[in-house]
Amino acid sequence: MKMRYTLLVIILISVVILSMSISSTSQSVDNKYEQARLRMVEIQIERRGIRDESVLRAMRSVPRHLFVPSNLIRSAYTDQPLPIGHNQTISQPYIVAYMTEALHLKKEDKVLEIGTGSGYQAAVLAEIADSVYTIEIVEPLAKSAQKKLDKLGYKNIFCKAGDGYLGWPEAAPFDAIIITAAPPRIPTPLIEQLKEGGRMILPVGEWYQELVLITKRDGKITKKKLLPVRFVPMTGEIQNQENTK
């Protein structure tokens, strides 16, 4: 009986030690990624002119390494886009921050994102705005992104698979719209779903693309060209329309 009791105590102590070791290792890994994320924001984003504190705070908070394929985790905080499968990419961190800042988001804003991809940009937006509606035309990516975002506890992100060209009419109008794939021209349905006084940012073009900021006032839009970029092309209905011209 005494031997059994001693054996039980030894087993319990071993379990506690193992649990403490696993916890310590997990904390060490989390700390490593947190430090990499803070360096990313300081070097790649702040030093390049991003000043909006809500954007900087969001970029410091969202764990980008959880939105990239496991074989690319070591590159999660580098200054580059990364492939996520299905011929899609997760955008360069600086571009994510730049596009987000350009929208001048407020905490009560409702945002539409076209091109969910990995879900990373949606998470950054959700750290700032009241709600984010995000559409992904590649169904497996939409499902994967929704799973990640749910696991991370985002209750203000609504994701669906569909053609982003058509927008999300039943949730419109939106204070801001962000498009993370390049159409050859600005999609009319999205202009219609933009609220009066709203802002839209998107890459426009085919071989040569420019990031364009759109504002809507008195039913009319104004366009401001920001910088040359390179995004994957927008697919779906807009391609069909181009092919029938």
C-alpha positions, 0 to 999 in steps of 0.5 A: 500500500505504501509503495503504491502511494509513493508511486502515485506521488512520484507520478503526480510530481512528474506530471506537474514538472512536465506541465510546468516545462510545457508551459514554460516552453509555450511562454518562451515561444509566445515571447519570441513571436511577440518580440518579432512582432514588435520589431516588425512594427518598429522597423518596417512600419513606424520608421516608414511613416505610419503614425496612426496609433490605433493601426500601430496597436493593431499591428502589435496585437495581431499574431501574424505567424498564425495566419501563414502556412506552418512551413513559413512561420519563420518568415511571418514577420519579414517585410514581404508578402507570403504565399498562402495557397490557391495562388493567393498571398498574405500582404506585406505588413507595411502595405497592410498598415498603410492601407488601414491607416489610409482609411482613417477608421473610427471605432464605430465604423463598419468595414467591408473587405474584399479578399479575406485570404488568410484573415490577417487584414480582417483581424487588423481591421477588427482591432480598430473598427466596430465590425468587419464584413469580409468576402473571399472568392476561394471557398477553402480560404474563406473557411480556413480564415473563419476558423482561425478568426473564431479560434482567436476570439473575434466576434465582430468579423463576419466572413463568407465565400462569394464574389467580392465584386458584388459586395455584401448588399444586405449589410451595406452601406459601409463606412469603409471598403478595402480591396486586397486584389486588383481589379482592372477598374473600380467595381461599381457595386462597391461604390454604390455600397459605400456610405456618404462620406465613406472611404475605399482603398484598392489596387487598380490595374493589370500589368501596372497597378496603383493603390487608389484612395476613393472618397464619396461625397454628395454621391460623387467620388474623388480618386487619389493615387497613392503608390505603385503596388503589386497584388493578385488580380481580382477574379470572378464577375469582373473577369467575365465582364472584361472578357466580353468587352 
